[in-house]
Amino acid sequence: MSFEATYPRRKTTPCRIGPVTIGSGHHVLVQSMITEETRNVDACVEQIIGLHREGCELVRVTTPSIGEAEAMGEIRAKVTERYQYVPLTADVHHQGTAIAVEAAKHVDEVRVNPGLFVFHKHRNQLEYTEQEHIEERQAIEDSFVPVVEACKKFDRAMRVGVNHGSLSERMLVTYGDTPDGMVESAMEYLRICEKHGYTNLNISAKASRVPVMVAANRIMVRKMDQEGMAYPLHLGVTEAGDGMYARIKSTAGIATLLMEGIGDTIRVSLSEDPINEIPVCYDILQGLGMRKTKVEYIACPSCGRTKFDLPTVLHKVREATKHLVGLDIAVMGCIVNGPGEMADADYGYVGAAGGKITLYRKREIVRNGIPQEQGVEALLELLKADGKWEDPPEGSAKPQKDLIALRTV
């Protein structure tokens, strides 16, 4: 059964970001953000190229001032000249009108943060009157419309990106430190965009706590449905940290929503070199059956019934076949669960009594009684006989970006 049949994806309007599109049935796009200072143009160019080569499909660059926004023009030109066209996002936060307008000349997408985009003087109020809400919303519209018009003029996308940790005082006073405040913060900006005829949009609602991030995105979908909107969502757990825990935390939030059909582009935010984020994104998508970027290995955890040193054999099989992107290969320790558990695999390598192994093609036994020491070689012979073999890429056994097999759902 396909992922789409099990977890239907939310139907969304397309958002075009330069040469790529998110939403509307397109594959879930992987993105990240560089860490170099934007005015250090050559360093930014190299990091952008490195991320794209690793498989990052949209690269975000911080633009905290006009100077950085102007530098994006040079960055764009040099990336294209030295490598190829890479979709870029300019990240705009504080007092962002002029910065975002300038950035829109050079990038494919402008990201604005509703909590910080317009300066709000802290009033330490206990509540806001309806008139005060109206006045602040008008101030937002006055500052934001020039950005909307620039994005329309240059045919740019926009991400309305809300962070749980940077809500405006008005939202905190009115809704509390809650997912509801995050959603309403985004909705105010979306309503302004629609009022002015601009819909090439996507939204993010990020938090450092998984339950808050999941709740905010669920509420965002419901709220958009109520108002007749269907914009794509960018998923991520912000400030997740580093190491294994950060990866687990990010997966918990992103995968939960993807399995509900919510999400059109993702980022795993790590306090590490951003290039480390890309494999985690692809592992999440492959684990859910949404994209395939490497061989899928199905292997039992081993037990007393296992007929060979499973970790060692699995390593040998992986090293010999890991470049054959698109295949599912099972390595199972015994006959008890092997054939059933590996039913979805293209090929199976199963331990048998007497130091032998059995090879399967799908559920069909192709060859049995093979001595264990000849097992991997016999598997490769079967792959070659079936026309599934190709030599590894020269200089590296790692699949390159152009070998990625997409399973669009």
C-alpha positions as CSV (number, residue, x, y, z in Angstrom):
1,M,0.0,0.0,0.0
2,S,1.3,3.4,-0.9
3,F,2.0,6.2,1.6
4,E,-0.6,8.3,-0.1
5,A,-3.3,5.7,0.3
6,T,-2.5,5.3,4.0
7,Y,-1.9,9.0,4.8
8,P,-3.5,11.2,2.2
9,R,-1.6,14.5,1.9
10,R,-3.5,17.8,2.5
11,K,-4.5,19.4,-0.7
12,T,-2.8,22.8,-1.1
13,T,-2.4,25.6,-3.5
14,P,1.0,25.6,-5.2
15,C,3.8,27.9,-4.1
16,R,6.4,28.5,-6.7
17,I,9.9,29.3,-5.4
18,G,12.0,30.0,-8.4
19,P,12.4,26.7,-10.3
20,V,10.8,24.5,-7.6
21,T,7.2,24.2,-6.4
22,I,5.8,23.1,-3.1
23,G,2.3,21.9,-2.3
24,S,-0.3,20.8,-4.8
25,G,1.0,17.2,-5.0
26,H,4.7,18.1,-5.5
27,H,7.3,16.1,-3.4
28,V,8.2,17.3,0.1
29,L,11.1,19.7,-0.5
30,V,14.2,19.7,1.7
31,Q,15.7,23.0,2.8
32,S,18.4,24.4,5.1
33,M,20.1,27.6,6.1
34,I,23.7,28.7,5.8
35,T,25.7,29.9,8.8
36,E,28.2,32.2,7.1
37,E,27.9,36.0,7.5
38,T,26.0,37.3,4.5
39,R,28.6,40.0,3.6
40,N,31.2,37.3,3.3
41,V,30.0,36.6,-0.2
42,D,32.5,33.9,-1.3
43,A,32.1,31.9,1.9
44,C,28.3,32.1,1.5
45,V,28.6,30.9,-2.1
46,E,30.7,27.9,-1.2
47,Q,28.3,26.9,1.6
48,I,25.3,27.2,-0.6
49,I,26.9,25.1,-3.3
50,G,27.9,22.5,-0.7
51,L,24.4,22.3,0.7
52,H,22.8,21.9,-2.8
53,R,25.3,19.2,-3.8
54,E,24.3,17.3,-0.6
55,G,20.7,17.4,-1.7
56,C,19.3,20.7,-0.2
57,E,16.7,22.0,-2.6
58,L,16.2,25.5,-1.1
59,V,18.8,27.5,0.8
60,R,18.0,30.3,3.2
61,V,20.4,33.2,3.9
62,T,20.0,35.7,6.7
63,T,19.5,39.3,5.7
64,P,19.3,41.5,8.8
65,S,20.1,44.8,7.1
66,I,20.0,46.5,3.7
67,G,23.7,45.7,3.3
68,E,23.0,42.0,3.5
69,A,20.0,42.2,1.2
70,E,22.2,44.0,-1.4
71,A,24.8,41.3,-1.0
72,M,22.3,38.7,-2.0
73,G,22.6,40.0,-5.6
74,E,26.2,39.2,-5.7
75,I,25.7,35.8,-4.0
76,R,23.0,34.9,-6.5
77,A,25.3,35.8,-9.5
78,K,28.3,34.0,-8.2
79,V,26.5,30.8,-7.2
80,T,25.0,30.6,-10.7
81,E,28.3,31.4,-12.4
82,R,30.4,28.9,-10.4
83,Y,27.9,26.1,-10.1
84,Q,24.2,26.4,-11.2
85,Y,21.0,28.1,-10.3
86,V,20.1,27.3,-6.7
87,P,16.7,28.5,-5.2
88,L,17.4,31.0,-2.4
89,T,15.4,32.5,0.5
90,A,16.2,35.7,2.2
91,D,15.5,35.6,6.0
92,V,14.1,39.0,7.2
93,H,13.2,39.8,10.8
94,H,13.3,43.2,12.5
95,Q,12.0,46.3,10.9
96,G,12.0,44.5,7.6
97,T,10.1,46.6,5.0
98,A,13.1,48.1,3.1
99,I,15.2,45.0,3.6
100,A,12.6,42.6,2.3
101,V,11.9,44.9,-0.7
102,E,15.6,44.9,-1.6
103,A,16.0,41.2,-1.1
104,A,13.0,40.5,-3.4
105,K,15.1,41.8,-6.3
106,H,17.6,39.0,-5.9
107,V,16.1,35.9,-4.3
108,D,13.3,33.4,-5.0
109,E,11.6,33.7,-1.7
110,V,11.4,36.2,1.2
111,R,10.7,35.0,4.7
112,V,9.1,37.4,7.2
113,N,8.6,36.8,10.9
114,P,5.2,38.4,11.9
115,G,6.4,38.7,15.6
116,L,9.3,40.9,14.7
117,F,8.6,42.4,11.3
118,V,7.0,45.6,12.6
119,F,8.4,47.3,15.7
120,H,6.0,47.1,18.6
121,K,6.7,49.3,21.6
122,H,6.3,47.2,24.7
123,R,3.4,48.7,26.7
124,N,3.2,46.1,29.5
125,Q,-0.5,46.1,29.0
126,L,-2.8,43.5,30.6
127,E,-5.2,43.7,27.6
128,Y,-5.7,45.3,24.2
129,T,-8.9,47.0,23.2
130,E,-10.5,46.2,19.8
131,Q,-9.5,49.7,18.7
132,E,-5.9,49.0,19.6
133,H,-6.0,45.8,17.7
134,I,-7.3,47.6,14.7
135,E,-4.6,50.3,14.9
136,E,-1.8,47.7,15.2
137,R,-3.1,45.7,12.3
138,Q,-3.2,48.9,10.2
139,A,0.4,49.6,11.1
140,I,1.3,46.1,10.0
141,E,-0.5,46.5,6.7
142,D,1.2,49.9,6.0
143,S,4.7,48.4,6.6
144,F,3.9,45.0,4.9
145,V,2.2,46.0,1.7
146,P,5.4,47.3,0.0
147,V,6.9,43.9,0.5
148,V,3.8,42.2,-0.9
149,E,4.0,44.5,-4.0
150,A,7.7,43.8,-4.4
151,C,7.1,40.0,-4.4
152,K,4.3,40.5,-6.9
153,K,6.5,42.7,-9.1
154,F,9.5,40.3,-9.2
155,D,7.4,37.1,-9.1
156,R,8.8,36.0,-5.7
157,A,7.4,33.6,-3.1
158,M,6.9,34.5,0.5
159,R,7.1,32.5,3.7
160,V,5.2,33.8,6.6
161,G,7.3,32.2,9.3
162,V,6.1,32.3,12.9
163,N,8.3,31.3,15.8
164,H,6.9,30.5,19.2
165,G,9.6,32.4,20.9
166,S,9.1,35.7,19.1
167,L,5.4,36.5,19.3
168,S,4.5,40.1,19.6
169,E,3.4,41.5,22.9
170,R,-0.1,42.0,21.6
171,M,-0.4,38.3,20.7
172,L,1.1,37.2,24.0
173,V,-1.4,39.4,25.9
174,T,-4.4,38.3,23.9
175,Y,-3.7,34.6,23.4
176,G,-1.0,33.8,25.9
177,D,2.1,31.8,25.1
178,T,0.1,29.4,23.0
179,P,-0.2,27.8,19.6
180,D,-3.3,29.9,19.1
181,G,-1.2,33.1,19.3
182,M,1.2,31.7,16.7
183,V,-1.6,30.9,14.3
184,E,-3.4,34.3,14.6
185,S,0.0,36.0,14.2
186,A,0.4,34.3,10.8
187,M,-3.2,34.7,9.8
188,E,-3.1,38.5,10.1
189,Y,-0.3,38.6,7.5
190,L,-2.1,36.1,5.2
191,R,-5.2,38.1,5.2
192,I,-3.3,41.2,4.2
193,C,-1.7,39.3,1.3
194,E,-5.0,38.1,0.1
195,K,-6.5,41.5,0.4
196,H,-3.8,42.8,-2.0
197,G,-4.1,39.9,-4.4
198,Y,-1.0,38.0,-3.5
199,T,-1.1,34.2,-2.9
200,N,2.3,32.7,-3.8
201,L,2.7,31.9,-0.1
202,N,3.7,29.2,2.4
203,I,3.6,29.3,6.2
204,S,5.7,27.9,9.0
205,A,4.8,27.6,12.7
206,K,7.9,26.5,14.6
207,A,8.7,25.9,18.2
208,S,11.5,24.3,20.2
209,R,9.0,22.1,22.0
210,V,7.5,19.3,19.8
211,P,3.9,19.4,21.3
212,V,3.7,23.1,20.7
213,M,4.9,22.8,17.1
214,V,2.6,20.0,16.3
215,A,-0.4,21.7,17.9
216,A,0.3,25.0,16.1
217,N,0.4,23.3,12.6
218,R,-2.8,21.4,13.3
219,I,-4.6,24.6,14.3
220,M,-3.1,26.4,11.4
221,V,-4.6,23.9,9.0
222,R,-8.0,24.1,10.6
223,K,-8.0,27.9,10.7
224,M,-7.0,28.2,7.0
225,D,-9.7,25.7,6.1
226,Q,-12.3,27.9,7.9
227,E,-11.1,31.0,5.9
228,G,-10.9,29.2,2.6
229,M,-7.1,29.1,2.5
230,A,-4.9,26.1,1.5
231,Y,-1.3,27.4,1.7
232,P,1.6,24.9,1.9
233,L,3.3,24.4,5.3
234,H,7.0,24.3,6.1
235,L,7.8,22.0,9.0
236,G,10.5,22.1,11.6
237,V,11.3,22.0,15.3
238,T,13.4,25.1,15.8
239,E,16.4,25.3,18.1
240,A,16.4,21.5,18.4
241,G,20.0,21.4,19.5
242,D,22.6,18.9,18.3
243,G,23.4,15.2,18.4
244,M,21.0,12.3,18.5
245,Y,18.4,14.0,20.7
246,A,18.0,16.8,18.3
247,R,17.5,14.4,15.4
248,I,14.9,12.4,17.4
249,K,13.1,15.6,18.5
250,S,13.0,16.9,15.0
251,T,11.7,13.6,13.6
252,A,9.0,13.4,16.3
253,G,7.5,16.7,15.2
254,I,8.0,16.5,11.5
255,A,7.1,12.9,11.0
256,T,4.0,13.1,13.1
257,L,2.6,15.9,10.9
258,L,3.7,14.3,7.6
259,M,1.8,11.1,8.6
260,E,-1.3,13.3,9.0
261,G,-0.8,14.6,5.5
262,I,0.4,18.0,6.8
263,G,3.6,19.5,5.4
264,D,5.1,20.3,2.0
265,T,8.7,21.3,2.9
266,I,10.9,20.5,5.9
267,R,14.1,21.5,7.7
268,V,15.9,19.7,10.5
269,S,17.4,22.6,12.5
270,L,20.7,21.4,14.1
271,S,23.3,23.3,16.1
272,E,25.9,21.8,13.8
273,D,27.2,22.3,10.3
274,P,24.0,22.6,8.3
275,I,25.2,20.0,5.8
276,N,24.4,17.5,8.6
277,E,20.7,18.4,8.4
278,I,20.2,17.1,4.9
279,P,20.7,13.3,5.5
280,V,18.3,13.5,8.4
281,C,15.6,15.1,6.3
282,Y,16.0,12.4,3.6
283,D,16.0,9.7,6.3
284,I,12.7,11.0,7.6
285,L,11.1,11.1,4.2
286,Q,12.5,7.7,3.2
287,G,11.3,6.2,6.5
288,L,7.8,7.4,5.7
289,G,8.0,6.1,2.1
290,M,7.7,9.6,0.7
291,R,11.1,9.8,-1.1
292,K,13.8,7.3,-1.8
293,T,17.4,8.5,-1.7
294,K,19.2,5.3,-0.9
295,V,18.8,1.6,-0.8
296,E,16.2,0.5,1.9
297,Y,17.7,-2.3,4.0
298,I,15.2,-4.5,6.0
299,A,17.1,-6.4,8.6
300,C,16.0,-8.3,11.8
301,P,17.4,-7.3,15.1
302,S,19.0,-10.7,15.5
303,C,18.2,-13.3,18.2
304,G,19.2,-16.8,19.2
305,R,17.7,-18.2,16.0
306,T,20.0,-16.2,13.8
307,K,22.2,-18.4,11.6
308,F,25.0,-16.0,11.0
309,D,26.7,-12.8,12.4
310,L,24.0,-10.5,11.2
311,P,25.6,-7.1,11.9
312,T,28.7,-8.2,9.9
313,V,26.7,-9.6,7.0
314,L,24.4,-6.6,6.9
315,H,27.5,-4.4,6.7
316,K,29.0,-6.4,3.8
317,V,25.7,-6.4,1.9
318,R,25.3,-2.6,2.4
319,E,28.9,-1.8,1.3
320,A,28.4,-3.9,-1.9
321,T,25.0,-2.5,-2.8
322,K,24.5,0.9,-1.3
323,H,24.8,2.7,-4.6
324,L,21.8,0.9,-6.1
325,V,19.3,3.6,-5.2
326,G,15.7,2.4,-5.6
327,L,16.2,-1.2,-4.4
328,D,14.8,-2.7,-1.1
329,I,17.1,-5.5,0.2
330,A,16.4,-7.7,3.2
331,V,19.0,-9.4,5.4
332,M,17.2,-11.8,7.7
333,G,18.8,-14.1,10.3
334,C,16.5,-17.1,10.0
335,I,13.6,-18.7,8.1
336,V,11.1,-18.3,10.9
337,N,10.2,-14.6,10.3
338,G,12.4,-13.9,7.3
339,P,10.1,-14.5,4.3
340,G,7.1,-12.8,5.9
341,E,8.9,-9.8,7.4
342,M,10.8,-9.1,4.1
343,A,7.7,-9.5,1.9
344,D,8.0,-6.0,0.5
345,A,11.7,-6.3,-0.3
346,D,13.0,-6.7,-3.9
347,Y,15.6,-9.2,-2.8
348,G,16.2,-11.3,0.4
349,Y,19.2,-12.8,2.0
350,V,18.1,-15.3,4.6
351,G,20.0,-17.5,7.0
352,A,19.3,-21.3,6.9
353,A,20.5,-24.3,8.8
354,G,24.0,-25.8,8.3
355,G,25.8,-22.5,7.7
356,K,23.9,-21.9,4.4
357,I,21.9,-19.0,3.1
358,T,18.9,-18.7,0.8
359,L,18.3,-15.9,-1.8
360,Y,14.9,-14.6,-2.6
361,R,13.5,-12.4,-5.3
362,K,10.4,-10.9,-3.7
363,R,8.7,-14.0,-2.1
364,E,10.2,-16.5,-4.5
365,I,13.2,-18.6,-3.6
366,V,15.8,-18.2,-6.3
367,R,18.6,-20.2,-4.9
368,N,19.3,-22.0,-1.6
369,G,22.1,-24.0,0.0
370,I,24.6,-21.3,-0.6
371,P,27.6,-21.4,1.8
372,Q,27.7,-18.3,4.0
373,E,31.1,-17.2,2.8
374,Q,29.7,-17.0,-0.8
375,G,26.5,-15.3,0.1
376,V,27.2,-11.7,-0.8
377,E,28.9,-12.7,-4.0
378,A,25.8,-14.8,-4.9
379,L,23.5,-11.9,-4.2
380,L,25.5,-9.7,-6.6
381,E,25.4,-12.3,-9.3
382,L,21.6,-12.4,-8.9
383,L,21.4,-8.6,-9.2
384,K,23.5,-8.7,-12.3
385,A,21.5,-11.5,-13.9
386,D,18.3,-9.5,-13.3
387,G,19.8,-6.3,-14.8
388,K,19.7,-4.5,-11.5
389,W,23.4,-4.0,-11.1
390,E,25.5,-1.0,-12.0
391,D,29.0,-0.1,-11.1
392,P,29.4,2.4,-8.2
393,P,30.0,6.1,-9.1
394,E,33.7,6.6,-9.7
395,G,35.6,8.0,-6.7
396,S,32.7,7.5,-4.3
397,A,30.2,4.9,-3.3
398,K,27.8,7.6,-2.1
399,P,24.7,8.2,-4.2
400,Q,24.8,11.7,-5.8
401,K,21.9,14.0,-6.0
402,D,21.1,13.1,-9.6
403,L,20.7,9.5,-8.6
404,I,17.9,10.2,-6.1
405,A,14.8,8.3,-6.8
406,L,11.7,10.3,-6.0
407,R,8.5,8.6,-4.8
408,T,6.1,11.5,-5.1
409,V,3.0,11.2,-3.0
